[in-house]
Amino acid sequence: MKNAYVNRVFERVKAKNANEPEFLQAVQEVLESLEPVVEKMPELEKNAILERMVDPDRIFTFRVTWVDDNGAVQTNLGYRVQFNSAIGPYKGGLRFHKAVNPSMLKFLGFEQTFKNALTTLPMGGAKGGSDFDPVGKSDAEIMRFCQAFMLELWNNIGVDTDVPAGDVGVGGREIGYLNGMYQKLARKYHTGVLTGKGMTWGGSILRPEATGYGALYFVEYMLAKAGKDIKGKTVAVSGFGNVAWGASKKAVELGAKVVAISGPDGVCEIPNGITNEMIDYMLEMRSSNRNKVEDMATKFPAACKFTAGKKAWSVKCDIALPCAFQNELNEADAKELLANGTWCVAEVSNMGCTPEAIHAFQSAGVLFAPGKAVNAGGVATSGLEMTQNCEHLSWTAEEVDERLHQIMKSIHEQCVEHGTQPDGTINYVNGANIAGFMKVAQAMLEQGVV
């Protein structure tokens, strides 16, 4: 990094977090984008804004002890990383996955801080979860784990303190179990302490679809800015959880053709495009806890071709949408997509592409946008759910969708404003990082050294 202050901060972060590669990757990407800003704002160094922004406010680590269906006692580790609350209460999802560790959650909480700022809603950044693996677990086991997890966390969250939501491995079912235990422990009923709730007890219409819907709205705006239209374009999607489901649903609704979905076991190629029946089946696949995309080909053998060990990026497409996990799309995948003529990539998962893949896309002139901008519709709709809870009202689907549209339009405009290069091209990575940073940094400057 060329700027001495930025370089010094990153060296400090590397020294303190040497064994946390995901976190270092996220910090490096943001700091590289911020060098021009730091040059123009000496008050950032004077007030140690970067140093304060790259360290979380606090991290809770706790043991989660629960009993499986065989009566055996199991233990996992649970975490909550409260990263930054300069613009509002901590807000961010809970992830249940065997790979969860502090590095992963710190990167997600760091990213969440800027993502939430982009939404224009008053929400700080946080993330949490556990190394609990839901795959193969019964509903009863998942309930007992969620209850044990909340038993350790409940006293550190609240409607004006920290509002968790779902993420990988945590959907409506898990949020229900978590919320039920929270209400029992807190002995007070407030629907706003978790988001992603069921519709009969404080949830918002469109929240399950919101991340995928918002991503496609962002892609629409990005394509329109480039003089293109999504209608008739082919799309490859990774994953088959809520995010991939929402993205596929909206892509089809907007006239695109989803020709591939993938999972950890391989890829399902769908030459004639995914149907609404297949999209509905994605929810069954997710709730089965099998984590196998091959189930789609088994259910629809005439329409799908399953190939084990392959990714969605092996299928020729115009638009690639990583919707599953961080760093799921690497440099080799990027080269395969470029060779197949892909001209647009939008991260719907958090940090879905490796730095090498992003560089390959940007060097090739591919339209590329980062997760903190593309997938912000999920947390934005969580923020709208919080507002409805505070008002004790439930908005219509039209009202929620209109607000989601406006938020994604605003995020795109912020990216264009801060990411337009001298040659007229738009660096959406820089645009998203700078726009999110400026809001949080200004709040920190105005609130003093706290």
Secondary structure, 3 states (H helix, E strand, C coil): CCCHHHHHHHHHHHHHCCCCHHHHHHHHHHHHHHHHHHHHCCHHHHCCHHHHHHCCCEEEEEEEEEECCCCCEEEEEEEEEEEECCCCCEEEEEEECCCCCHHHHHHHHHHHHHHHHHCCCCCEEEEEEECCCCCCCCHHHHHHHHHHHHHHHHHHCECCCEEEECECCECHHHHHHHHHHHHHHHCCCCHHHCCCCCHHHCCCCCHHHHHHHHHHHHHHHHHHHCCCCCCCCEEEEECCCHHHHHHHHHHHHCCCEEEEEEECCEEEECCCCCCHHHHHHHHHHHHCCCCCCHHHHHHCCCCCEEEECCCHHHCCCCEEECCCCCCCECHHHHHHHHHCCCCEEECCCCCCECHHHHHHHHHCCCEEECHHHHCHHHHHHHHHHHHHHHHCCCCCHHHHHHHHHHHHHHHHHHHHHHHECCCCCECHHHHHHHHHHHHHHHHHHHHCCC
